Amino acid sequence: MRATINVQTIMQQVRGWPVDKRLVLAQEILHTLRSEFVETEYHKDTLDIALGLLATDQPGPTDETVHQWVCERRIEKYG
């Protein structure tokens, strides 16, 4: 029969190891998780997401409009 080892027991054992061996162990553990996180269809490139957020059929605001928004915001914030 195989005894069950809990995380606390493993950590007590590993704390006595040199730093380089603990780092190798951590890397190996992370490597075993890599296959668990498979990229799915809905993950897109960040650029594609940003372009999608910016896509519109309306023209951008004018400098005058942006200036007005900034002034309105300052009045809201500072009174």
PDB file with one MODEL, atoms N, CA, C and O in Angstrom:
MODEL        1
ATOM      1  N   MET A   1       0.841  -1.182   0.000  1.00  0.00           N
ATOM      2  CA  MET A   1       0.000   0.000   0.000  1.00  0.00           C
ATOM      3  C   MET A   1       0.884   1.243   0.000  1.00  0.00           C
ATOM      4  O   MET A   1       1.890   1.316   0.707  1.00  0.00           O
ATOM      5  N   ARG A   2       0.487   2.200  -0.799  1.00  0.00           N
ATOM      6  CA  ARG A   2       1.266   3.422  -0.962  1.00  0.00           C
ATOM      7  C   ARG A   2       0.747   4.501  -0.021  1.00  0.00           C
ATOM      8  O   ARG A   2      -0.454   4.768   0.019  1.00  0.00           O
ATOM      9  N   ALA A   3       1.645   5.118   0.732  1.00  0.00           N
ATOM     10  CA  ALA A   3       1.252   6.161   1.676  1.00  0.00           C
ATOM     11  C   ALA A   3       0.992   7.464   0.925  1.00  0.00           C
ATOM     12  O   ALA A   3       1.685   7.789  -0.040  1.00  0.00           O
ATOM     13  N   THR A   4      -0.002   8.191   1.377  1.00  0.00           N
ATOM     14  CA  THR A   4      -0.318   9.480   0.786  1.00  0.00           C
ATOM     15  C   THR A   4       0.552  10.546   1.439  1.00  0.00           C
ATOM     16  O   THR A   4       0.610  10.655   2.664  1.00  0.00           O
ATOM     17  N   ILE A   5       1.228  11.332   0.600  1.00  0.00           N
ATOM     18  CA  ILE A   5       2.076  12.408   1.098  1.00  0.00           C
ATOM     19  C   ILE A   5       1.352  13.726   0.838  1.00  0.00           C
ATOM     20  O   ILE A   5       0.936  13.996  -0.289  1.00  0.00           O
ATOM     21  N   ASN A   6       1.202  14.541   1.874  1.00  0.00           N
ATOM     22  CA  ASN A   6       0.516  15.820   1.672  1.00  0.00           C
ATOM     23  C   ASN A   6       1.512  16.918   1.324  1.00  0.00           C
ATOM     24  O   ASN A   6       2.725  16.740   1.431  1.00  0.00           O
ATOM     25  N   VAL A   7       0.981  18.036   0.912  1.00  0.00           N
ATOM     26  CA  VAL A   7       1.808  19.155   0.461  1.00  0.00           C
ATOM     27  C   VAL A   7       2.711  19.661   1.581  1.00  0.00           C
ATOM     28  O   VAL A   7       3.866  20.007   1.335  1.00  0.00           O
ATOM     29  N   GLN A   8       2.204  19.706   2.788  1.00  0.00           N
ATOM     30  CA  GLN A   8       2.998  20.199   3.910  1.00  0.00           C
ATOM     31  C   GLN A   8       4.235  19.322   4.134  1.00  0.00           C
ATOM     32  O   GLN A   8       5.323  19.840   4.389  1.00  0.00           O
ATOM     33  N   THR A   9       4.075  18.018   4.041  1.00  0.00           N
ATOM     34  CA  THR A   9       5.204  17.104   4.200  1.00  0.00           C
ATOM     35  C   THR A   9       6.234  17.327   3.099  1.00  0.00           C
ATOM     36  O   THR A   9       7.438  17.340   3.358  1.00  0.00           O
ATOM     37  N   ILE A  10       5.758  17.499   1.881  1.00  0.00           N
ATOM     38  CA  ILE A  10       6.665  17.745   0.755  1.00  0.00           C
ATOM     39  C   ILE A  10       7.415  19.064   0.964  1.00  0.00           C
ATOM     40  O   ILE A  10       8.625  19.129   0.751  1.00  0.00           O
ATOM     41  N   MET A  11       6.702  20.110   1.379  1.00  0.00           N
ATOM     42  CA  MET A  11       7.332  21.416   1.586  1.00  0.00           C
ATOM     43  C   MET A  11       8.397  21.357   2.682  1.00  0.00           C
ATOM     44  O   MET A  11       9.448  21.986   2.555  1.00  0.00           O
ATOM     45  N   GLN A  12       8.141  20.618   3.740  1.00  0.00           N
ATOM     46  CA  GLN A  12       9.139  20.477   4.808  1.00  0.00           C
ATOM     47  C   GLN A  12      10.405  19.827   4.257  1.00  0.00           C
ATOM     48  O   GLN A  12      11.515  20.221   4.616  1.00  0.00           O
ATOM     49  N   GLN A  13      10.242  18.842   3.395  1.00  0.00           N
ATOM     50  CA  GLN A  13      11.387  18.155   2.809  1.00  0.00           C
ATOM     51  C   GLN A  13      12.146  19.078   1.848  1.00  0.00           C
ATOM     52  O   GLN A  13      13.376  19.132   1.871  1.00  0.00           O
ATOM     53  N   VAL A  14      11.410  19.793   1.012  1.00  0.00           N
ATOM     54  CA  VAL A  14      12.012  20.613  -0.035  1.00  0.00           C
ATOM     55  C   VAL A  14      12.717  21.843   0.532  1.00  0.00           C
ATOM     56  O   VAL A  14      13.708  22.296  -0.040  1.00  0.00           O
ATOM     57  N   ARG A  15      12.232  22.388   1.633  1.00  0.00           N
ATOM     58  CA  ARG A  15      12.866  23.578   2.216  1.00  0.00           C
ATOM     59  C   ARG A  15      14.344  23.367   2.529  1.00  0.00           C
ATOM     60  O   ARG A  15      15.115  24.327   2.549  1.00  0.00           O
ATOM     61  N   GLY A  16      14.738  22.151   2.768  1.00  0.00           N
ATOM     62  CA  GLY A  16      16.139  21.863   3.070  1.00  0.00           C
ATOM     63  C   GLY A  16      17.017  21.756   1.840  1.00  0.00           C
ATOM     64  O   GLY A  16      18.239  21.664   1.961  1.00  0.00           O
ATOM     65  N   TRP A  17      16.423  21.767   0.666  1.00  0.00           N
ATOM     66  CA  TRP A  17      17.195  21.648  -0.576  1.00  0.00           C
ATOM     67  C   TRP A  17      17.879  22.974  -0.911  1.00  0.00           C
ATOM     68  O   TRP A  17      17.434  24.037  -0.478  1.00  0.00           O
ATOM     69  N   PRO A  18      18.973  22.902  -1.693  1.00  0.00           N
ATOM     70  CA  PRO A  18      19.611  24.128  -2.187  1.00  0.00           C
ATOM     71  C   PRO A  18      18.647  24.870  -3.132  1.00  0.00           C
ATOM     72  O   PRO A  18      17.749  24.267  -3.720  1.00  0.00           O
ATOM     73  N   VAL A  19      18.850  26.168  -3.262  1.00  0.00           N
ATOM     74  CA  VAL A  19      17.974  27.008  -4.074  1.00  0.00           C
ATOM     75  C   VAL A  19      17.872  26.509  -5.514  1.00  0.00           C
ATOM     76  O   VAL A  19      16.779  26.476  -6.079  1.00  0.00           O
ATOM     77  N   ASP A  20      18.990  26.123  -6.107  1.00  0.00           N
ATOM     78  CA  ASP A  20      18.958  25.699  -7.510  1.00  0.00           C
ATOM     79  C   ASP A  20      18.108  24.444  -7.712  1.00  0.00           C
ATOM     80  O   ASP A  20      17.428  24.320  -8.731  1.00  0.00           O
ATOM     81  N   LYS A  21      18.138  23.524  -6.766  1.00  0.00           N
ATOM     82  CA  LYS A  21      17.323  22.317  -6.880  1.00  0.00           C
ATOM     83  C   LYS A  21      15.834  22.628  -6.693  1.00  0.00           C
ATOM     84  O   LYS A  21      14.981  22.025  -7.346  1.00  0.00           O
ATOM     85  N   ARG A  22      15.527  23.580  -5.790  1.00  0.00           N
ATOM     86  CA  ARG A  22      14.128  23.986  -5.604  1.00  0.00           C
ATOM     87  C   ARG A  22      13.594  24.679  -6.858  1.00  0.00           C
ATOM     88  O   ARG A  22      12.437  24.495  -7.235  1.00  0.00           O
ATOM     89  N   LEU A  23      14.447  25.473  -7.495  1.00  0.00           N
ATOM     90  CA  LEU A  23      14.048  26.152  -8.721  1.00  0.00           C
ATOM     91  C   LEU A  23      13.769  25.142  -9.833  1.00  0.00           C
ATOM     92  O   LEU A  23      12.790  25.281 -10.566  1.00  0.00           O
ATOM     93  N   VAL A  24      14.614  24.138  -9.959  1.00  0.00           N
ATOM     94  CA  VAL A  24      14.393  23.093 -10.962  1.00  0.00           C
ATOM     95  C   VAL A  24      13.071  22.376 -10.686  1.00  0.00           C
ATOM     96  O   VAL A  24      12.311  22.104 -11.615  1.00  0.00           O
ATOM     97  N   LEU A  25      12.794  22.072  -9.432  1.00  0.00           N
ATOM     98  CA  LEU A  25      11.534  21.412  -9.075  1.00  0.00           C
ATOM     99  C   LEU A  25      10.339  22.289  -9.456  1.00  0.00           C
ATOM    100  O   LEU A  25       9.361  21.800 -10.023  1.00  0.00           O
ATOM    101  N   ALA A  26      10.421  23.574  -9.144  1.00  0.00           N
ATOM    102  CA  ALA A  26       9.328  24.500  -9.468  1.00  0.00           C
ATOM    103  C   ALA A  26       9.095  24.567 -10.972  1.00  0.00           C
ATOM    104  O   ALA A  26       7.953  24.584 -11.430  1.00  0.00           O
ATOM    105  N   GLN A  27      10.183  24.605 -11.738  1.00  0.00           N
ATOM    106  CA  GLN A  27      10.062  24.628 -13.196  1.00  0.00           C
ATOM    107  C   GLN A  27       9.425  23.348 -13.718  1.00  0.00           C
ATOM    108  O   GLN A  27       8.587  23.395 -14.619  1.00  0.00           O
ATOM    109  N   GLU A  28       9.810  22.223 -13.170  1.00  0.00           N
ATOM    110  CA  GLU A  28       9.238  20.941 -13.586  1.00  0.00           C
ATOM    111  C   GLU A  28       7.743  20.879 -13.271  1.00  0.00           C
ATOM    112  O   GLU A  28       6.953  20.385 -14.076  1.00  0.00           O
ATOM    113  N   ILE A  29       7.363  21.378 -12.103  1.00  0.00           N
ATOM    114  CA  ILE A  29       5.945  21.386 -11.737  1.00  0.00           C
ATOM    115  C   ILE A  29       5.163  22.271 -12.701  1.00  0.00           C
ATOM    116  O   ILE A  29       4.097  21.881 -13.178  1.00  0.00           O
ATOM    117  N   LEU A  30       5.685  23.456 -12.989  1.00  0.00           N
ATOM    118  CA  LEU A  30       5.018  24.355 -13.930  1.00  0.00           C
ATOM    119  C   LEU A  30       4.930  23.739 -15.322  1.00  0.00           C
ATOM    120  O   LEU A  30       3.937  23.927 -16.024  1.00  0.00           O
ATOM    121  N   HIS A  31       5.957  23.011 -15.717  1.00  0.00           N
ATOM    122  CA  HIS A  31       5.960  22.349 -17.017  1.00  0.00           C
ATOM    123  C   HIS A  31       4.841  21.311 -17.105  1.00  0.00           C
ATOM    124  O   HIS A  31       4.242  21.133 -18.165  1.00  0.00           O
ATOM    125  N   THR A  32       4.558  20.627 -15.998  1.00  0.00           N
ATOM    126  CA  THR A  32       3.477  19.626 -16.021  1.00  0.00           C
ATOM    127  C   THR A  32       2.115  20.297 -16.178  1.00  0.00           C
ATOM    128  O   THR A  32       1.170  19.666 -16.651  1.00  0.00           O
ATOM    129  N   LEU A  33       1.999  21.575 -15.784  1.00  0.00           N
ATOM    130  CA  LEU A  33       0.732  22.297 -15.897  1.00  0.00           C
ATOM    131  C   LEU A  33       0.496  22.863 -17.288  1.00  0.00           C
ATOM    132  O   LEU A  33      -0.639  23.173 -17.652  1.00  0.00           O
ATOM    133  N   ARG A  34       1.554  22.997 -18.061  1.00  0.00           N
ATOM    134  CA  ARG A  34       1.455  23.614 -19.380  1.00  0.00           C
ATOM    135  C   ARG A  34       0.394  22.938 -20.241  1.00  0.00           C
ATOM    136  O   ARG A  34      -0.363  23.621 -20.932  1.00  0.00           O
ATOM    137  N   SER A  35       0.328  21.638 -20.212  1.00  0.00           N
ATOM    138  CA  SER A  35      -0.643  20.923 -21.047  1.00  0.00           C
ATOM    139  C   SER A  35      -2.071  21.101 -20.552  1.00  0.00           C
ATOM    140  O   SER A  35      -3.020  20.858 -21.298  1.00  0.00           O
ATOM    141  N   GLU A  36      -2.234  21.521 -19.304  1.00  0.00           N
ATOM    142  CA  GLU A  36      -3.569  21.731 -18.747  1.00  0.00           C
ATOM    143  C   GLU A  36      -4.210  23.005 -19.296  1.00  0.00           C
ATOM    144  O   GLU A  36      -5.435  23.109 -19.361  1.00  0.00           O
ATOM    145  N   PHE A  37      -3.394  23.959 -19.684  1.00  0.00           N
ATOM    146  CA  PHE A  37      -3.892  25.238 -20.152  1.00  0.00           C
ATOM    147  C   PHE A  37      -3.749  25.329 -21.661  1.00  0.00           C
ATOM    148  O   PHE A  37      -2.806  25.931 -22.176  1.00  0.00           O
ATOM    149  N   VAL A  38      -4.686  24.730 -22.353  1.00  0.00           N
ATOM    150  CA  VAL A  38      -4.674  24.727 -23.811  1.00  0.00           C
ATOM    151  C   VAL A  38      -5.367  26.001 -24.292  1.00  0.00           C
ATOM    152  O   VAL A  38      -6.428  26.371 -23.791  1.00  0.00           O
ATOM    153  N   GLU A  39      -4.757  26.656 -25.260  1.00  0.00           N
ATOM    154  CA  GLU A  39      -5.351  27.884 -25.794  1.00  0.00           C
ATOM    155  C   GLU A  39      -6.647  27.545 -26.512  1.00  0.00           C
ATOM    156  O   GLU A  39      -6.700  26.614 -27.316  1.00  0.00           O
ATOM    157  N   THR A  40      -7.669  28.291 -26.223  1.00  0.00           N
ATOM    158  CA  THR A  40      -8.974  28.038 -26.816  1.00  0.00           C
ATOM    159  C   THR A  40      -9.227  28.978 -27.984  1.00  0.00           C
ATOM    160  O   THR A  40      -8.469  29.922 -28.209  1.00  0.00           O
ATOM    161  N   GLU A  41     -10.297  28.713 -28.726  1.00  0.00           N
ATOM    162  CA  GLU A  41     -10.620  29.485 -29.922  1.00  0.00           C
ATOM    163  C   GLU A  41     -10.853  30.960 -29.628  1.00  0.00           C
ATOM    164  O   GLU A  41     -10.499  31.813 -30.443  1.00  0.00           O
ATOM    165  N   TYR A  42     -11.437  31.273 -28.487  1.00  0.00           N
ATOM    166  CA  TYR A  42     -11.809  32.652 -28.220  1.00  0.00           C
ATOM    167  C   TYR A  42     -10.634  33.532 -27.830  1.00  0.00           C
ATOM    168  O   TYR A  42     -10.794  34.748 -27.733  1.00  0.00           O
ATOM    169  N   HIS A  43      -9.470  32.964 -27.606  1.00  0.00           N
ATOM    170  CA  HIS A  43      -8.298  33.792 -27.338  1.00  0.00           C
ATOM    171  C   HIS A  43      -7.810  34.392 -28.643  1.00  0.00           C
ATOM    172  O   HIS A  43      -7.523  33.677 -29.603  1.00  0.00           O
ATOM    173  N   LYS A  44      -7.720  35.704 -28.666  1.00  0.00           N
ATOM    174  CA  LYS A  44      -7.260  36.403 -29.853  1.00  0.00           C
ATOM    175  C   LYS A  44      -5.989  37.162 -29.514  1.00  0.00           C
ATOM    176  O   LYS A  44      -5.642  37.367 -28.351  1.00  0.00           O
ATOM    177  N   ASP A  45      -5.331  37.559 -30.545  1.00  0.00           N
ATOM    178  CA  ASP A  45      -4.164  38.407 -30.384  1.00  0.00           C
ATOM    179  C   ASP A  45      -4.613  39.745 -29.799  1.00  0.00           C
ATOM    180  O   ASP A  45      -5.694  40.232 -30.130  1.00  0.00           O
ATOM    181  N   THR A  46      -3.807  40.332 -28.948  1.00  0.00           N
ATOM    182  CA  THR A  46      -4.154  41.589 -28.298  1.00  0.00           C
ATOM    183  C   THR A  46      -4.439  42.686 -29.312  1.00  0.00           C
ATOM    184  O   THR A  46      -5.341  43.499 -29.105  1.00  0.00           O
ATOM    185  N   LEU A  47      -3.694  42.721 -30.391  1.00  0.00           N
ATOM    186  CA  LEU A  47      -3.916  43.729 -31.422  1.00  0.00           C
ATOM    187  C   LEU A  47      -5.302  43.565 -32.033  1.00  0.00           C
ATOM    188  O   LEU A  47      -6.003  44.555 -32.239  1.00  0.00           O
ATOM    189  N   ASP A  48      -5.708  42.335 -32.325  1.00  0.00           N
ATOM    190  CA  ASP A  48      -7.035  42.091 -32.877  1.00  0.00           C
ATOM    191  C   ASP A  48      -8.125  42.584 -31.933  1.00  0.00           C
ATOM    192  O   ASP A  48      -9.119  43.159 -32.379  1.00  0.00           O
ATOM    193  N   ILE A  49      -7.948  42.366 -30.645  1.00  0.00           N
ATOM    194  CA  ILE A  49      -8.930  42.814 -29.654  1.00  0.00           C
ATOM    195  C   ILE A  49      -8.992  44.340 -29.641  1.00  0.00           C
ATOM    196  O   ILE A  49     -10.076  44.923 -29.647  1.00  0.00           O
ATOM    197  N   ALA A  50      -7.825  44.982 -29.624  1.00  0.00           N
ATOM    198  CA  ALA A  50      -7.787  46.450 -29.589  1.00  0.00           C
ATOM    199  C   ALA A  50      -8.423  47.041 -30.841  1.00  0.00           C
ATOM    200  O   ALA A  50      -9.182  48.006 -30.754  1.00  0.00           O
ATOM    201  N   LEU A  51      -8.123  46.476 -31.991  1.00  0.00           N
ATOM    202  CA  LEU A  51      -8.720  46.976 -33.227  1.00  0.00           C
ATOM    203  C   LEU A  51     -10.224  46.781 -33.221  1.00  0.00           C
ATOM    204  O   LEU A  51     -10.961  47.628 -33.726  1.00  0.00           O
ATOM    205  N   GLY A  52     -10.683  45.688 -32.661  1.00  0.00           N
ATOM    206  CA  GLY A  52     -12.117  45.438 -32.561  1.00  0.00           C
ATOM    207  C   GLY A  52     -12.800  46.456 -31.667  1.00  0.00           C
ATOM    208  O   GLY A  52     -13.922  46.875 -31.949  1.00  0.00           O
ATOM    209  N   LEU A  53     -12.139  46.857 -30.593  1.00  0.00           N
ATOM    210  CA  LEU A  53     -12.710  47.857 -29.695  1.00  0.00           C
ATOM    211  C   LEU A  53     -12.774  49.230 -30.359  1.00  0.00           C
ATOM    212  O   LEU A  53     -13.664  50.027 -30.067  1.00  0.00           O
ATOM    213  N   LEU A  54     -11.836  49.495 -31.242  1.00  0.00           N
ATOM    214  CA  LEU A  54     -11.782  50.796 -31.905  1.00  0.00           C
ATOM    215  C   LEU A  54     -12.654  50.860 -33.154  1.00  0.00           C
ATOM    216  O   LEU A  54     -12.911  51.946 -33.672  1.00  0.00           O
ATOM    217  N   ALA A  55     -13.106  49.722 -33.635  1.00  0.00           N
ATOM    218  CA  ALA A  55     -13.878  49.686 -34.875  1.00  0.00           C
ATOM    219  C   ALA A  55     -15.225  50.370 -34.692  1.00  0.00           C
ATOM    220  O   ALA A  55     -15.993  50.037 -33.789  1.00  0.00           O
ATOM    221  N   THR A  56     -15.494  51.328 -35.562  1.00  0.00           N
ATOM    222  CA  THR A  56     -16.770  52.032 -35.544  1.00  0.00           C
ATOM    223  C   THR A  56     -17.002  52.641 -36.917  1.00  0.00           C
ATOM    224  O   THR A  56     -16.060  52.866 -37.676  1.00  0.00           O
ATOM    225  N   ASP A  57     -18.242  52.900 -37.222  1.00  0.00           N
ATOM    226  CA  ASP A  57     -18.536  53.523 -38.509  1.00  0.00           C
ATOM    227  C   ASP A  57     -18.730  55.030 -38.354  1.00  0.00           C
ATOM    228  O   ASP A  57     -19.107  55.710 -39.309  1.00  0.00           O
ATOM    229  N   GLN A  58     -18.474  55.549 -37.162  1.00  0.00           N
ATOM    230  CA  GLN A  58     -18.608  56.980 -36.905  1.00  0.00           C
ATOM    231  C   GLN A  58     -17.227  57.618 -36.837  1.00  0.00           C
ATOM    232  O   GLN A  58     -16.259  56.967 -36.443  1.00  0.00           O
ATOM    233  N   PRO A  59     -17.132  58.888 -37.220  1.00  0.00           N
ATOM    234  CA  PRO A  59     -15.831  59.569 -37.134  1.00  0.00           C
ATOM    235  C   PRO A  59     -15.449  59.816 -35.681  1.00  0.00           C
ATOM    236  O   PRO A  59     -16.312  59.886 -34.806  1.00  0.00           O
ATOM    237  N   GLY A  60     -14.164  59.946 -35.433  1.00  0.00           N
ATOM    238  CA  GLY A  60     -13.676  60.213 -34.088  1.00  0.00           C
ATOM    239  C   GLY A  60     -14.055  61.619 -33.648  1.00  0.00           C
ATOM    240  O   GLY A  60     -14.415  62.448 -34.483  1.00  0.00           O
ATOM    241  N   PRO A  61     -13.981  61.901 -32.358  1.00  0.00           N
ATOM    242  CA  PRO A  61     -14.331  63.227 -31.865  1.00  0.00           C
ATOM    243  C   PRO A  61     -13.303  64.268 -32.314  1.00  0.00           C
ATOM    244  O   PRO A  61     -12.128  63.957 -32.508  1.00  0.00           O
ATOM    245  N   THR A  62     -13.757  65.478 -32.471  1.00  0.00           N
ATOM    246  CA  THR A  62     -12.851  66.570 -32.848  1.00  0.00           C
ATOM    247  C   THR A  62     -12.084  67.029 -31.609  1.00  0.00           C
ATOM    248  O   THR A  62     -12.437  66.695 -30.478  1.00  0.00           O
ATOM    249  N   ASP A  63     -11.026  67.803 -31.852  1.00  0.00           N
ATOM    250  CA  ASP A  63     -10.248  68.352 -30.738  1.00  0.00           C
ATOM    251  C   ASP A  63     -11.126  69.230 -29.851  1.00  0.00           C
ATOM    252  O   ASP A  63     -10.996  69.217 -28.627  1.00  0.00           O
ATOM    253  N   GLU A  64     -12.018  69.988 -30.478  1.00  0.00           N
ATOM    254  CA  GLU A  64     -12.916  70.867 -29.730  1.00  0.00           C
ATOM    255  C   GLU A  64     -13.831  70.056 -28.806  1.00  0.00           C
ATOM    256  O   GLU A  64     -14.050  70.431 -27.654  1.00  0.00           O
ATOM    257  N   THR A  65     -14.363  68.945 -29.321  1.00  0.00           N
ATOM    258  CA  THR A  65     -15.244  68.093 -28.520  1.00  0.00           C
ATOM    259  C   THR A  65     -14.491  67.486 -27.342  1.00  0.00           C
ATOM    260  O   THR A  65     -15.001  67.458 -26.222  1.00  0.00           O
ATOM    261  N   VAL A  66     -13.281  67.003 -27.593  1.00  0.00           N
ATOM    262  CA  VAL A  66     -12.474  66.408 -26.521  1.00  0.00           C
ATOM    263  C   VAL A  66     -12.159  67.470 -25.470  1.00  0.00           C
ATOM    264  O   VAL A  66     -12.223  67.196 -24.272  1.00  0.00           O
ATOM    265  N   HIS A  67     -11.819  68.681 -25.915  1.00  0.00           N
ATOM    266  CA  HIS A  67     -11.535  69.782 -24.978  1.00  0.00           C
ATOM    267  C   HIS A  67     -12.765  70.068 -24.108  1.00  0.00           C
ATOM    268  O   HIS A  67     -12.644  70.289 -22.903  1.00  0.00           O
ATOM    269  N   GLN A  68     -13.936  70.062 -24.726  1.00  0.00           N
ATOM    270  CA  GLN A  68     -15.172  70.285 -23.976  1.00  0.00           C
ATOM    271  C   GLN A  68     -15.384  69.186 -22.943  1.00  0.00           C
ATOM    272  O   GLN A  68     -15.773  69.466 -21.809  1.00  0.00           O
ATOM    273  N   TRP A  69     -15.131  67.937 -23.328  1.00  0.00           N
ATOM    274  CA  TRP A  69     -15.274  66.810 -22.384  1.00  0.00           C
ATOM    275  C   TRP A  69     -14.333  66.973 -21.198  1.00  0.00           C
ATOM    276  O   TRP A  69     -14.720  66.750 -20.051  1.00  0.00           O
ATOM    277  N   VAL A  70     -13.101  67.360 -21.482  1.00  0.00           N
ATOM    278  CA  VAL A  70     -12.107  67.540 -20.422  1.00  0.00           C
ATOM    279  C   VAL A  70     -12.561  68.642 -19.468  1.00  0.00           C
ATOM    280  O   VAL A  70     -12.471  68.493 -18.250  1.00  0.00           O
ATOM    281  N   CYS A  71     -13.044  69.736 -20.023  1.00  0.00           N
ATOM    282  CA  CYS A  71     -13.525  70.846 -19.183  1.00  0.00           C
ATOM    283  C   CYS A  71     -14.702  70.403 -18.319  1.00  0.00           C
ATOM    284  O   CYS A  71     -14.761  70.726 -17.133  1.00  0.00           O
ATOM    285  N   GLU A  72     -15.639  69.664 -18.914  1.00  0.00           N
ATOM    286  CA  GLU A  72     -16.793  69.179 -18.163  1.00  0.00           C
ATOM    287  C   GLU A  72     -16.360  68.248 -17.032  1.00  0.00           C
ATOM    288  O   GLU A  72     -16.901  68.300 -15.928  1.00  0.00           O
ATOM    289  N   ARG A  73     -15.400  67.417 -17.319  1.00  0.00           N
ATOM    290  CA  ARG A  73     -14.904  66.480 -16.309  1.00  0.00           C
ATOM    291  C   ARG A  73     -14.226  67.220 -15.163  1.00  0.00           C
ATOM    292  O   ARG A  73     -14.397  66.868 -13.995  1.00  0.00           O
ATOM    293  N   ARG A  74     -13.463  68.236 -15.505  1.00  0.00           N
ATOM    294  CA  ARG A  74     -12.786  69.027 -14.462  1.00  0.00           C
ATOM    295  C   ARG A  74     -13.795  69.742 -13.575  1.00  0.00           C
ATOM    296  O   ARG A  74     -13.608  69.837 -12.362  1.00  0.00           O
ATOM    297  N   ILE A  75     -14.868  70.248 -14.187  1.00  0.00           N
ATOM    298  CA  ILE A  75     -15.915  70.909 -13.403  1.00  0.00           C
ATOM    299  C   ILE A  75     -16.573  69.906 -12.468  1.00  0.00           C
ATOM    300  O   ILE A  75     -16.826  70.222 -11.305  1.00  0.00           O
ATOM    301  N   GLU A  76     -16.856  68.685 -12.963  1.00  0.00           N
ATOM    302  CA  GLU A  76     -17.441  67.631 -12.114  1.00  0.00           C
ATOM    303  C   GLU A  76     -16.514  67.294 -10.960  1.00  0.00           C
ATOM    304  O   GLU A  76     -16.951  67.138  -9.820  1.00  0.00           O
ATOM    305  N   LYS A  77     -15.220  67.183 -11.273  1.00  0.00           N
ATOM    306  CA  LYS A  77     -14.258  66.725 -10.285  1.00  0.00           C
ATOM    307  C   LYS A  77     -13.927  67.796  -9.247  1.00  0.00           C
ATOM    308  O   LYS A  77     -13.888  67.521  -8.048  1.00  0.00           O
ATOM    309  N   TYR A  78     -13.689  69.017  -9.721  1.00  0.00           N
ATOM    310  CA  TYR A  78     -13.201  70.065  -8.839  1.00  0.00           C
ATOM    311  C   TYR A  78     -14.253  71.114  -8.465  1.00  0.00           C
ATOM    312  O   TYR A  78     -14.038  71.933  -7.572  1.00  0.00           O
ATOM    313  N   GLY A  79     -15.385  71.075  -9.158  1.00  0.00           N
ATOM    314  CA  GLY A  79     -16.477  71.986  -8.805  1.00  0.00           C
ATOM    315  C   GLY A  79     -16.421  73.339  -9.364  1.00  0.00           C
ATOM    316  O   GLY A  79     -17.309  74.151  -9.105  1.00  0.00           O
TER     317      GLY A  79
ENDMDL
END
